[in-house]
Amino acid sequence: MLTLADEGRLVLDARQADRAIAGLERTLSEVRARLRVIRIWEQMPTGWLDELRDDHADEVTEAVLTAQMAPGRLEQAAVELPKYIEALRRARAVPGV
């Protein structure tokens, strides 16, 4: 996508690009948050989950389940999403230019 944007073959209306970028940035934020939760979970002693509030325990459970169902995908998304965001920024057509 970066190459297409740089070559001018990927061009998006500024509003459309901004919406897509915002969505990808939200997704990237969620991916990073889940990765942080998983890293913390991996460092904690057994049984500590029982001591968490229900909403925090649910967050840990969801992050770990996601990582187990699709091993390596969160890490891959954390690497790839910034590339898509940058491509969309480069493809963003400024009105009147």
C-alpha positions, 0 to 999 in steps of 0.5 A: 500500500505504501508503494501504491500511495507513493506512486499516486495509484492509491488516492483517497478523499481526505474525509474518507482517508481520515475515517479509515485512519481513525479506525485503524488507529483505534484498532492499533490502540486496542492491539497494543493494550491487549499485548500489554495485558498479555505481557503483564499476565505472563509475568504474574504468579499463578492465581493472581487473576482471582484477586482482580476486579471482574472487569480487569479479569475479563480484560485479561481473559479476553486478551489471552484467549485472543492470543491463544486462538490466533498465535502471533496475530496480535504481534503481527497486527502491531507491526502491520497496522502502522504501515497501513496508517502511513499509507493512508496518510500518504494517499490522502488527497487534499481538496484543491491540490 
